[in-house]
Amino acid sequence: MSGHSKWATIKHKKGAVDKARGKLFAKLIRQVEVAAREGGGDLDSNATLRTMYQKARDSSVPLDTIERAIKRGTGELEGVNYEQVSYEGYAPHGVAVFLEALTDNRNRTGAEIRSLFSKSGGSLAEPAWQFDRKGVVMVPGSLDEEDVLMAALEAGAEDVAREGDLWRVTTEATETMAVRDALLAQGVEVTSADLTMMPQNMIELTTAGDARQVLNVMDMLDDHDDVQGVYANFDVPDSVMAELEKD
């Protein structure tokens, strides 16, 4: 299980997702706009746009809002020219962190991200390429493992693993929506489909104090308006998770 997923699960249980709904909408709209600008506004020919479009729809972003974002991206409507930029760094305890951002001012965003790392006891670092771009399709954990595995492999996925109350189906990034559609065609319910950065190795955080330090860094970075995704290579044992959830 990726550090990002563990952290996202904790946020969900604490209700942080609902509190940040407005900020989530803003980030999703920006992702749609940039995908349309870079690959065109046709969902059929632009796989990234199709993924971002579906992600926004799954998060209940209004359809007309998504369509306006696509038009801004293709130039039909006036919009801000966002640039994609990524950062790698380290949180406390040697945890590697990868950030994806969309910004209209690279220098400002870079300085602010560097400051956030510094305040948290971490640091920016030269790219170490400790993460791989993958697609992740989540399906209900109530489904039989063998049924999910067979359906996923038939759909062209790479792997199936348990992640909390769900099954995580991993695929090549470019095949994310194709795998999602293939699972749906086989009658498999899909909870979400998204692009992610998967860590190549994991660091286990064995105490609540260590885990809390890293989770605080993740929260701070994710709260930045320009940051679209935060990924890390930490794992938290179930016993430590249970302690954290008491907070």
Contacts in CASP RR format, 6 or more apart in sequence:
PFRMAT RR
TARGET T0000
AUTHOR 0000-0000-0000
METHOD contacts of the structure
MODEL  1
MSGHSKWATIKHKKGAVDKARGKLFAKLIRQVEVAAREGGGDLDSNATLR
TMYQKARDSSVPLDTIERAIKRGTGELEGVNYEQVSYEGYAPHGVAVFLE
ALTDNRNRTGAEIRSLFSKSGGSLAEPAWQFDRKGVVMVPGSLDEEDVLM
AALEAGAEDVAREGDLWRVTTEATETMAVRDALLAQGVEVTSADLTMMPQ
NMIELTTAGDARQVLNVMDMLDDHDDVQGVYANFDVPDSVMAELEKD
1 161 0 8 1.000
1 163 0 8 1.000
1 164 0 8 1.000
1 168 0 8 1.000
1 235 0 8 1.000
2 196 0 8 1.000
2 198 0 8 1.000
2 199 0 8 1.000
2 231 0 8 1.000
2 232 0 8 1.000
2 233 0 8 1.000
3 199 0 8 1.000
3 202 0 8 1.000
3 231 0 8 1.000
3 232 0 8 1.000
3 233 0 8 1.000
3 234 0 8 1.000
3 235 0 8 1.000
3 236 0 8 1.000
4 196 0 8 1.000
4 197 0 8 1.000
4 218 0 8 1.000
4 229 0 8 1.000
4 230 0 8 1.000
4 231 0 8 1.000
4 232 0 8 1.000
5 163 0 8 1.000
5 168 0 8 1.000
6 234 0 8 1.000
6 235 0 8 1.000
6 236 0 8 1.000
6 241 0 8 1.000
7 215 0 8 1.000
7 218 0 8 1.000
7 219 0 8 1.000
7 230 0 8 1.000
7 232 0 8 1.000
9 164 0 8 1.000
10 215 0 8 1.000
10 241 0 8 1.000
10 244 0 8 1.000
10 245 0 8 1.000
11 17 0 8 1.000
11 219 0 8 1.000
13 245 0 8 1.000
16 219 0 8 1.000
17 24 0 8 1.000
20 223 0 8 1.000
23 223 0 8 1.000
23 225 0 8 1.000
24 59 0 8 1.000
25 59 0 8 1.000
25 61 0 8 1.000
25 65 0 8 1.000
26 225 0 8 1.000
27 225 0 8 1.000
27 227 0 8 1.000
27 228 0 8 1.000
28 52 0 8 1.000
28 55 0 8 1.000
28 56 0 8 1.000
28 59 0 8 1.000
28 61 0 8 1.000
29 56 0 8 1.000
29 61 0 8 1.000
29 65 0 8 1.000
29 66 0 8 1.000
29 69 0 8 1.000
30 69 0 8 1.000
30 82 0 8 1.000
30 102 0 8 1.000
30 228 0 8 1.000
31 52 0 8 1.000
31 55 0 8 1.000
31 56 0 8 1.000
31 102 0 8 1.000
31 228 0 8 1.000
32 49 0 8 1.000
32 52 0 8 1.000
32 53 0 8 1.000
32 56 0 8 1.000
32 66 0 8 1.000
32 69 0 8 1.000
32 70 0 8 1.000
33 69 0 8 1.000
33 70 0 8 1.000
33 72 0 8 1.000
33 73 0 8 1.000
33 79 0 8 1.000
33 82 0 8 1.000
34 73 0 8 1.000
34 82 0 8 1.000
34 84 0 8 1.000
34 102 0 8 1.000
35 46 0 8 1.000
35 48 0 8 1.000
35 49 0 8 1.000
35 51 0 8 1.000
35 52 0 8 1.000
35 53 0 8 1.000
36 46 0 8 1.000
36 49 0 8 1.000
36 69 0 8 1.000
36 70 0 8 1.000
36 71 0 8 1.000
36 72 0 8 1.000
36 73 0 8 1.000
36 74 0 8 1.000
37 73 0 8 1.000
37 74 0 8 1.000
37 75 0 8 1.000
37 81 0 8 1.000
37 82 0 8 1.000
38 48 0 8 1.000
39 45 0 8 1.000
39 46 0 8 1.000
39 48 0 8 1.000
39 49 0 8 1.000
40 46 0 8 1.000
40 49 0 8 1.000
40 73 0 8 1.000
40 74 0 8 1.000
41 49 0 8 1.000
41 70 0 8 1.000
41 73 0 8 1.000
41 74 0 8 1.000
42 49 0 8 1.000
43 49 0 8 1.000
43 50 0 8 1.000
43 53 0 8 1.000
44 50 0 8 1.000
47 174 0 8 1.000
47 176 0 8 1.000
47 177 0 8 1.000
48 195 0 8 1.000
49 70 0 8 1.000
50 177 0 8 1.000
51 176 0 8 1.000
51 177 0 8 1.000
51 193 0 8 1.000
51 194 0 8 1.000
51 195 0 8 1.000
53 66 0 8 1.000
53 70 0 8 1.000
54 177 0 8 1.000
54 180 0 8 1.000
54 193 0 8 1.000
55 192 0 8 1.000
55 193 0 8 1.000
55 194 0 8 1.000
56 66 0 8 1.000
57 63 0 8 1.000
57 66 0 8 1.000
58 192 0 8 1.000
58 193 0 8 1.000
68 77 0 8 1.000
71 77 0 8 1.000
72 78 0 8 1.000
72 79 0 8 1.000
73 79 0 8 1.000
80 104 0 8 1.000
81 104 0 8 1.000
82 102 0 8 1.000
82 103 0 8 1.000
82 104 0 8 1.000
83 102 0 8 1.000
83 103 0 8 1.000
83 104 0 8 1.000
83 106 0 8 1.000
84 100 0 8 1.000
84 101 0 8 1.000
84 102 0 8 1.000
85 100 0 8 1.000
85 101 0 8 1.000
85 102 0 8 1.000
85 103 0 8 1.000
85 106 0 8 1.000
85 109 0 8 1.000
85 110 0 8 1.000
86 98 0 8 1.000
86 99 0 8 1.000
86 100 0 8 1.000
86 101 0 8 1.000
87 98 0 8 1.000
87 99 0 8 1.000
87 101 0 8 1.000
87 110 0 8 1.000
87 113 0 8 1.000
87 124 0 8 1.000
88 96 0 8 1.000
88 97 0 8 1.000
88 98 0 8 1.000
88 99 0 8 1.000
88 124 0 8 1.000
88 125 0 8 1.000
88 126 0 8 1.000
88 127 0 8 1.000
88 128 0 8 1.000
88 130 0 8 1.000
89 96 0 8 1.000
89 97 0 8 1.000
89 98 0 8 1.000
89 117 0 8 1.000
89 122 0 8 1.000
89 123 0 8 1.000
89 124 0 8 1.000
89 125 0 8 1.000
90 96 0 8 1.000
90 97 0 8 1.000
90 117 0 8 1.000
90 122 0 8 1.000
90 123 0 8 1.000
90 125 0 8 1.000
91 97 0 8 1.000
91 117 0 8 1.000
91 120 0 8 1.000
91 121 0 8 1.000
91 122 0 8 1.000
91 213 0 8 1.000
91 214 0 8 1.000
91 217 0 8 1.000
91 218 0 8 1.000
91 232 0 8 1.000
91 234 0 8 1.000
92 120 0 8 1.000
92 121 0 8 1.000
92 122 0 8 1.000
92 210 0 8 1.000
92 213 0 8 1.000
92 214 0 8 1.000
92 217 0 8 1.000
93 203 0 8 1.000
93 205 0 8 1.000
93 210 0 8 1.000
93 213 0 8 1.000
93 214 0 8 1.000
93 234 0 8 1.000
94 203 0 8 1.000
95 203 0 8 1.000
95 205 0 8 1.000
95 214 0 8 1.000
95 232 0 8 1.000
95 233 0 8 1.000
95 234 0 8 1.000
96 128 0 8 1.000
96 130 0 8 1.000
96 131 0 8 1.000
96 199 0 8 1.000
96 203 0 8 1.000
96 232 0 8 1.000
96 233 0 8 1.000
97 217 0 8 1.000
97 218 0 8 1.000
97 221 0 8 1.000
97 230 0 8 1.000
97 231 0 8 1.000
97 232 0 8 1.000
98 130 0 8 1.000
98 131 0 8 1.000
98 197 0 8 1.000
98 230 0 8 1.000
98 231 0 8 1.000
98 232 0 8 1.000
99 113 0 8 1.000
99 221 0 8 1.000
99 227 0 8 1.000
99 229 0 8 1.000
99 230 0 8 1.000
99 231 0 8 1.000
100 197 0 8 1.000
100 227 0 8 1.000
100 228 0 8 1.000
100 229 0 8 1.000
101 109 0 8 1.000
101 113 0 8 1.000
101 224 0 8 1.000
101 226 0 8 1.000
101 227 0 8 1.000
101 228 0 8 1.000
101 229 0 8 1.000
102 226 0 8 1.000
102 228 0 8 1.000
103 109 0 8 1.000
103 226 0 8 1.000
109 224 0 8 1.000
109 226 0 8 1.000
112 224 0 8 1.000
112 226 0 8 1.000
113 124 0 8 1.000
113 221 0 8 1.000
113 224 0 8 1.000
113 227 0 8 1.000
114 124 0 8 1.000
116 217 0 8 1.000
116 220 0 8 1.000
116 221 0 8 1.000
116 224 0 8 1.000
117 123 0 8 1.000
117 124 0 8 1.000
117 217 0 8 1.000
117 221 0 8 1.000
119 220 0 8 1.000
120 213 0 8 1.000
120 216 0 8 1.000
120 217 0 8 1.000
120 220 0 8 1.000
121 217 0 8 1.000
122 217 0 8 1.000
130 199 0 8 1.000
130 200 0 8 1.000
130 201 0 8 1.000
130 233 0 8 1.000
131 197 0 8 1.000
131 198 0 8 1.000
131 199 0 8 1.000
131 200 0 8 1.000
131 231 0 8 1.000
131 233 0 8 1.000
132 197 0 8 1.000
132 198 0 8 1.000
132 200 0 8 1.000
133 173 0 8 1.000
133 195 0 8 1.000
133 196 0 8 1.000
133 197 0 8 1.000
133 198 0 8 1.000
134 158 0 8 1.000
134 170 0 8 1.000
134 171 0 8 1.000
134 172 0 8 1.000
134 173 0 8 1.000
134 195 0 8 1.000
134 196 0 8 1.000
134 197 0 8 1.000
134 198 0 8 1.000
135 170 0 8 1.000
135 171 0 8 1.000
135 172 0 8 1.000
135 173 0 8 1.000
135 175 0 8 1.000
135 176 0 8 1.000
135 179 0 8 1.000
135 193 0 8 1.000
135 194 0 8 1.000
135 195 0 8 1.000
135 196 0 8 1.000
136 168 0 8 1.000
136 169 0 8 1.000
136 170 0 8 1.000
136 171 0 8 1.000
136 176 0 8 1.000
136 193 0 8 1.000
136 194 0 8 1.000
136 195 0 8 1.000
136 196 0 8 1.000
137 157 0 8 1.000
137 168 0 8 1.000
137 169 0 8 1.000
137 171 0 8 1.000
137 176 0 8 1.000
137 179 0 8 1.000
137 180 0 8 1.000
137 183 0 8 1.000
137 190 0 8 1.000
137 192 0 8 1.000
137 193 0 8 1.000
138 163 0 8 1.000
138 166 0 8 1.000
138 167 0 8 1.000
138 168 0 8 1.000
138 169 0 8 1.000
138 190 0 8 1.000
138 191 0 8 1.000
138 192 0 8 1.000
138 193 0 8 1.000
139 148 0 8 1.000
139 166 0 8 1.000
139 167 0 8 1.000
139 169 0 8 1.000
139 183 0 8 1.000
139 188 0 8 1.000
139 189 0 8 1.000
139 190 0 8 1.000
139 191 0 8 1.000
140 165 0 8 1.000
140 166 0 8 1.000
140 167 0 8 1.000
140 189 0 8 1.000
140 191 0 8 1.000
141 148 0 8 1.000
141 162 0 8 1.000
141 164 0 8 1.000
141 165 0 8 1.000
141 166 0 8 1.000
141 167 0 8 1.000
143 167 0 8 1.000
143 188 0 8 1.000
143 189 0 8 1.000
145 160 0 8 1.000
145 162 0 8 1.000
145 167 0 8 1.000
147 188 0 8 1.000
148 160 0 8 1.000
148 167 0 8 1.000
148 169 0 8 1.000
148 188 0 8 1.000
149 160 0 8 1.000
151 183 0 8 1.000
151 186 0 8 1.000
151 187 0 8 1.000
151 188 0 8 1.000
152 159 0 8 1.000
152 160 0 8 1.000
152 169 0 8 1.000
152 179 0 8 1.000
152 183 0 8 1.000
154 182 0 8 1.000
154 186 0 8 1.000
155 169 0 8 1.000
155 171 0 8 1.000
155 178 0 8 1.000
155 179 0 8 1.000
155 182 0 8 1.000
155 183 0 8 1.000
155 186 0 8 1.000
156 171 0 8 1.000
156 175 0 8 1.000
156 178 0 8 1.000
156 179 0 8 1.000
156 182 0 8 1.000
157 169 0 8 1.000
157 170 0 8 1.000
157 171 0 8 1.000
157 175 0 8 1.000
157 179 0 8 1.000
158 170 0 8 1.000
158 171 0 8 1.000
158 172 0 8 1.000
159 169 0 8 1.000
159 170 0 8 1.000
160 167 0 8 1.000
160 168 0 8 1.000
160 169 0 8 1.000
160 170 0 8 1.000
161 167 0 8 1.000
161 168 0 8 1.000
161 170 0 8 1.000
162 168 0 8 1.000
166 191 0 8 1.000
169 179 0 8 1.000
169 183 0 8 1.000
170 198 0 8 1.000
171 179 0 8 1.000
173 195 0 8 1.000
176 193 0 8 1.000
176 194 0 8 1.000
176 195 0 8 1.000
177 193 0 8 1.000
179 193 0 8 1.000
180 190 0 8 1.000
180 193 0 8 1.000
183 190 0 8 1.000
184 190 0 8 1.000
196 231 0 8 1.000
197 231 0 8 1.000
198 231 0 8 1.000
199 231 0 8 1.000
199 232 0 8 1.000
199 233 0 8 1.000
200 233 0 8 1.000
201 233 0 8 1.000
202 233 0 8 1.000
202 234 0 8 1.000
202 235 0 8 1.000
203 233 0 8 1.000
203 234 0 8 1.000
203 235 0 8 1.000
204 234 0 8 1.000
204 235 0 8 1.000
204 236 0 8 1.000
204 237 0 8 1.000
205 211 0 8 1.000
205 214 0 8 1.000
205 234 0 8 1.000
205 235 0 8 1.000
205 236 0 8 1.000
205 240 0 8 1.000
206 237 0 8 1.000
206 240 0 8 1.000
207 240 0 8 1.000
208 240 0 8 1.000
208 243 0 8 1.000
208 244 0 8 1.000
211 234 0 8 1.000
211 236 0 8 1.000
211 240 0 8 1.000
211 241 0 8 1.000
211 244 0 8 1.000
212 244 0 8 1.000
212 247 0 8 1.000
214 232 0 8 1.000
214 234 0 8 1.000
215 244 0 8 1.000
218 230 0 8 1.000
218 232 0 8 1.000
221 227 0 8 1.000
221 230 0 8 1.000
222 229 0 8 1.000
222 230 0 8 1.000
236 244 0 8 1.000
END
